[in-house]
Amino acid sequence: MKKHKHMAAALALLCALLMLSGCASMGMIEEDRVRDDLPVLDPEDGVEKDVRVVLYYRLNGEKYLVGIQRNISVRANERTEMAIIRTLLAGVPQQSLSGNVSALFPAGVEMEDATLDSGILYITLSTEFLDDSMVEAVRKAGAQLASQSEEYRAEYEAAIQRAQDEVYLSRALGVYSLVNTLTGYSPDIRVQFLVDVDGNGIGTRFPRSVLGMPPIEGAENELLEPLRFTDEVVVTPERVAECALTRMAGDELEMAYGLFMESDSGGEQRPTYSNFETEMLSLGNLRAFTITGSLAQEDAVTVYATLEYFTAAGEVRHIEDAQLLLKREGDLYKISYGSFKSLLERA
């Protein structure tokens, strides 16, 4: 009998080890051994409260995140981390004064689980996070047209590629939005992102490529690892200038428009979009640029750039050491419209 008890214990231990070895499908990291579910009760008791956090949302149409400082409501008997995730999944807060940010998560995405394991916060979202209906919609809308000619076919394939690129970019920024917000609030943790693909409550670790992220050179596998705060995806004044100039060089003035201040310190008001477009086109068309540096002052940042553009008369102009003045408007640094217009007028 004693021998059978030892065998039963050994079999139970073997089963437990086999379950843990399925880390790729269940989301567990091999080196972790202790799994501590986040306590249901907040350490400060179960009283509803407001907490000041920096929430990261997407800069409209761009590959960067914007940090929005806001108070979030932590419900009674809810962990702050859970409230943060819940708030991000709900979209941009209504009290946000910035029209420059957008939510990152497809409709219907829910938080399935959040578990703390040896300094790693495992977040499991529902399968809706991997929604790619945008690509399918483009494919169906253009399929018949694409069959009519090679020209239409090329446009069709380019449209599908753009939709796929957007899906992958949104996924990557969605992951970074969660990671940066949570690690910004709790710098000592790392975040492991998981998706419940089968609806059984078990999170799956996905390859970085599925989540729109480049592979890590020398990594043993492509599975997404626990992440810390990532600065490379957070917008800066230099990146605002880069985005605005890139849009202008690509004749996407409407996308650039939102990155100019509504009113600068000199009293210059940003015109309506139609007047903005008219004024910019009358001064020329930006063709190329290079950002060469920046200088931060007390309440502003000057971004230095070299600009190349065609005047309305068709002449090529170069502006060396062009100074783009940016000031904070709400949660985002934006370009002073008056100083930018004066820069082109003086060239």
For each residue, the residues with C-beta under 8 A, 3 or more apart:
1: 4 5
2: 5 6
3: 6 7
4: 1 7 8
5: 1 2 8 9
6: 2 3 9 10
7: 3 4 10 11
8: 4 5 11 12
9: 5 6 12 13
10: 6 7 13 14
11: 7 8 14 15
12: 8 9 15 16
13: 9 10 16 17
14: 10 11 17 18
15: 11 12 18 19
16: 12 13 19 20
17: 13 14 20 21
18: 14 15 21 22
19: 15 16 22 26
20: 16 17 23 28
21: 17 18
22: 18 19 25 26 28
23: 20 26 27 28 29 30 205
24: 204 205 223
25: 22 202 204 205
26: 19 22 23 202 203 204
27: 23 122 124 192 194 202 203 204 205
28: 20 22 23 32 35 117 122
29: 23 32 117 120 192 225 226
30: 23
31:
32: 28 29 35 117 118 120
33: 118
34: 117 118
35: 28 32 115 117
36: 115 116 117 118
37: 115 116
38: 79 81 82 114 115 116 121
39: 42 43 79
40: 77 79
41: 45 46 77
42: 39 45 46 47 74 77 78 79 80
43: 39
44: 47 49
45: 41 42
46: 41 42 76 77
47: 42 44 76
48: 73 74 75 76
49: 44 73 74
50: 71 72 73 74
51: 71 72 74 80 83
52: 69 70 71
53: 69 70 71 72 80 84 181 184 185
54: 67 68 69 181 184 185
55: 67 68 69 70 72 84 87 88 93 181
56: 65 66 67 68 88 176 177 180 181 184 234
57: 65 66 68 92 101 102 103 104 177
58: 62 64 65 66 101 102 103 104 170 173 177
59: 62 64 65 66 100 101 235 243 332
60: 99 100 101 102 255 258
61: 255
62: 58 59 235 243
63: 169 173 233
64: 58 59 233 234 235 239 243
65: 56 57 58 59 173 176 177 180 233 234 235
66: 56 57 58 59 98 100 101 234 235 331 332
67: 54 55 56 180 184 234 331
68: 54 55 56 57 92 93 96 98 101 331
69: 52 53 54 55 331
70: 52 53 55 93 95 96
71: 50 51 52 53
72: 50 51 53 55 83 84 87 93
73: 48 49 50 83
74: 42 48 49 50 51 78 79 80 83
75: 48 78 83
76: 46 47 48
77: 40 41 42 46
78: 42 74 75 82 83
79: 38 39 40 42 74 82 83 114
80: 42 51 53 74 83 84 185
81: 38 84 85 114 121 182 185 186
82: 38 78 79 85 86 111 114
83: 51 72 73 74 75 78 79 80 86 87
84: 53 55 72 80 81 87 88 181 182 185
85: 81 82 88 89 111 114 123 178 182
86: 82 83 89 90 111
87: 55 72 83 84 90 93
88: 55 56 84 85 104 105 177 178 181
89: 85 86 105 109 110 111 125
90: 86 87 93
91: 103 105
92: 57 68 96 101 102 103
93: 55 68 70 72 87 90 96
94:
95: 70
96: 68 70 92 93 101
97: 330 331
98: 66 68 101 330 331 332
99: 60 258
100: 59 60 66 258 259 332
101: 57 58 59 60 66 68 92 96 98 331 332
102: 57 58 60 92
103: 57 58 91 92
104: 57 58 88 170 173 174 177
105: 88 89 91 109 125 129 174
106: 109 128 129 131
107: 128
108: 126 128 131
109: 89 105 106 125 126 128 129
110: 89 125 126 128
111: 82 85 86 89 114 123 124 125 126
112: 124 125 126 196 201 203
113: 122 123 124 194 196 201 203
114: 38 79 81 82 85 111 121 122 123 124
115: 35 36 37 38 121 122
116: 36 37 38 119 120 121 122 189
117: 28 29 32 34 35 36 120 121 122
118: 32 33 34 36
119: 116 188 189 190
120: 29 32 116 117 189 190 191 192 226
121: 38 81 114 115 116 117 182 186 189 190 191 192
122: 27 28 113 114 115 116 117 192 194 203
123: 85 111 113 114 178 182 191 192 193 194 203
124: 27 111 112 113 114 194 195 196 201 202 203
125: 89 105 109 110 111 112 128 129 193 194 195 196
126: 108 109 110 111 112 129 195 196 199
127: 130 195 196 197 198 199
128: 106 107 108 109 110 125 131
129: 105 106 109 125 126 171 174 195
130: 127 171 195 197 210
131: 106 108 128 134
132: 135 136 164 167
133: 136 137
134: 131 137 138 163 166 167
135: 132 138 139 160 163 164 167
136: 132 133 139 140
137: 133 134 140 141 163
138: 134 135 141 142 159 160 163
139: 135 136 142 143 160
140: 136 137 143
141: 137 138
142: 138 139 145 146 152 155 156 159 160
143: 139 140 146 147 156
144: 147 148
145: 142 148 152 156
146: 142 143 152 153 155 156 157
147: 143 144 152 153
148: 144 145 152
149: 152 153
150: 153 154
151: 154 155
152: 142 145 146 147 148 149 155 156
153: 146 147 149 150 156 157
154: 150 151 157 158
155: 142 146 151 152 158 159
156: 142 143 145 146 152 153 159 160
157: 146 153 154 160 161
158: 154 155 161 162
159: 138 142 155 156 162 163
160: 135 138 139 142 156 157 163 164
161: 157 158 164 165
162: 158 159 165 166
163: 134 135 137 138 159 160 166 167
164: 132 135 160 161 167 168
165: 161 162 168 169
166: 134 162 163 169 170
167: 132 134 135 163 164 170 171 212
168: 164 165 171 172 211 212
169: 63 165 166 172 173 212
170: 58 104 166 167 173 174 212
171: 129 130 167 168 174 175 210 211 212
172: 168 169 175 176 211 212 213 233
173: 58 63 65 104 169 170 176 177 233
174: 104 105 129 170 171 177 178
175: 171 172 178 179 193 211 213 224 227
176: 56 65 172 173 179 180 227 230 233
177: 56 57 58 65 88 104 173 174 180 181
178: 85 88 123 174 175 181 182 191 193
179: 175 176 182 183 191 193 227 228 229 230
180: 56 65 67 176 177 183 184 229 230 233 234
181: 53 54 55 56 84 88 177 178 184 185
182: 81 84 85 121 123 178 179 185 186 189 191
183: 179 180 186 187 189 190 191 227 228 229
184: 53 54 56 67 180 181 187 229
185: 53 54 80 81 84 181 182
186: 81 121 182 183 189
187: 183 184 229
188: 119
189: 116 119 120 121 182 183 186
190: 119 120 121 183 226 227 228
191: 120 121 123 178 179 182 183 226 227 228
192: 27 29 120 121 122 123 205 224 225 226 227
193: 123 125 175 178 179 211 224 227
194: 27 113 122 123 124 125 203 204 205 206
195: 124 125 126 127 129 130 203 204 206
196: 112 113 124 125 126 127 199 200 201 202 203 204
197: 127 130 204
198: 127 202
199: 126 127 196
200: 196
201: 112 113 124 196
202: 25 26 27 124 196 198
203: 26 27 112 113 122 123 124 194 195 196
204: 24 25 26 27 194 195 196 197
205: 23 24 25 27 192 194 223 224
206: 194 195 210 211 223 224
207: 210 211 222 223 224
208: 211 213 214 215 216 222 223 224
209: 212 213 215 222
210: 130 171 206 207
211: 168 171 172 175 193 206 207 208 224
212: 167 168 169 170 171 172 209
213: 172 175 208 209 224
214: 208
215: 208 209 219 222
216: 208 219 225
217:
218:
219: 215 216 222 225
220:
221:
222: 207 208 209 215 219
223: 24 205 206 207 208
224: 175 192 193 205 206 207 208 211 213 227
225: 29 192 216 219
226: 29 120 190 191 192
227: 175 176 179 183 190 191 192 193 224 230
228: 179 183 190 191
229: 179 180 183 184 187
230: 176 179 180 227 233 234
231: 234
232:
233: 63 64 65 172 173 176 180 230
234: 56 64 65 66 67 180 230 231
235: 59 62 64 65 66 239 240 243 332
236: 239 240 333
237: 240 241 294 296 301 303 326 333
238: 241 242 291 294 301 303
239: 64 235 236 242 243
240: 235 236 237 243 244 259 326 332 333 334 335
241: 237 238 244 245 291 303 305 324 326 335
242: 238 239 245 246 291
243: 59 62 64 235 239 240 246 247 256 259
244: 240 241 247 248 256 259 260 335
245: 241 242 248 249 256 286 289 291 305 307
246: 242 243 249 250
247: 243 244 250 252 253 255 256 259
248: 244 245 251 252 253 256 280 286
249: 245 246 286 287 288 289
250: 246 247
251: 248 285
252: 247 248 255 256
253: 247 248 256 257 276 277 280 281
254: 257 273 277
255: 60 61 247 252 258
256: 243 244 245 247 248 252 253 259 260
257: 253 254 260 270 273 276 277
258: 60 99 100 255
259: 100 240 243 244 247 256 334 335
260: 244 256 257 270 276 334 335 336 337 340
261: 264 270 327 329 334 335 336 337
262: 269 270 329
263: 267 268 269 270
264: 261 267 268 325 327 336 337 338 339
265: 327 336
266: 336 338 339
267: 263 264 338
268: 263 264 336 337 338 339 341
269: 262 263 337
270: 257 260 261 262 263 276 337
271: 275 276 279 337
272: 275 276
273: 254 257 276 277
274: 277 278
275: 271 272 278 279
276: 253 257 260 270 271 272 273 279 280 337
277: 253 254 257 273 274 280 281
278: 274 275 281 282
279: 271 275 276 282 283 341
280: 248 253 276 277 283
281: 253 277 278 284 285 312
282: 278 279 312
283: 279 280 311 312 341 344 345
284: 281 309 310 311 312 317 344
285: 251 281 309 310
286: 245 248 249 289 307 308 309
287: 249 308 309 310
288: 249 307 308
289: 245 249 286 305 306 307 308
290: 305 306
291: 238 241 242 245 294 303 304 305
292: 304 305 306 321
293: 303 304
294: 237 238 291 301 302 303 304
295: 301 302 304
296: 237 300 301
297: 300 301 302
298:
299: 327 328
300: 296 297 325 326 327
301: 237 238 294 295 296 297 325 326 327 333
302: 294 295 297 323 324 325 326
303: 237 238 241 291 293 294 323 324 326
304: 291 292 293 294 295 321 322 323 324
305: 241 245 289 290 291 292 322 324
306: 289 290 292 318 319 320 321 322
307: 245 286 288 289 317 318 319 322
308: 286 287 288 289 316 317 318 319
309: 284 285 286 287 316 317 319 344
310: 284 285 287 314 315 316 317
311: 283 284 314 315 316 317
312: 281 282 283 284
313:
314: 310 311
315: 310 311
316: 308 309 310 311
317: 284 307 308 309 310 311 347
318: 306 307 308
319: 306 307 308 309 322 343 347
320: 306
321: 292 304 306
322: 304 305 306 307 319 343
323: 302 303 304 339 343
324: 241 302 303 304 305 335 336 339 340 343
325: 264 300 301 302 335 336 339 340
326: 237 240 241 300 301 302 303 333 334 335 336
327: 261 264 265 299 300 301 333 334 336
328: 299 331 332 333 334
329: 261 262 332 333 334
330: 97 98
331: 66 67 68 69 97 98 101 328
332: 59 66 98 100 101 235 240 328 329
333: 236 237 240 301 326 327 328 329
334: 240 259 260 261 326 327 328 329
335: 240 241 244 259 260 261 324 325 326 339 340
336: 260 261 264 265 266 268 324 325 326 327 339 340
337: 260 261 264 268 269 270 271 276 340 341
338: 264 266 267 268 341 342
339: 264 266 268 323 324 325 335 336 342 343
340: 260 324 325 335 336 337 343 344
341: 268 279 283 337 338 344 345
342: 338 339 345 346
343: 319 322 323 324 339 340 346 347
344: 283 284 309 340 341 347
345: 283 341 342
346: 342 343
347: 317 319 343 344
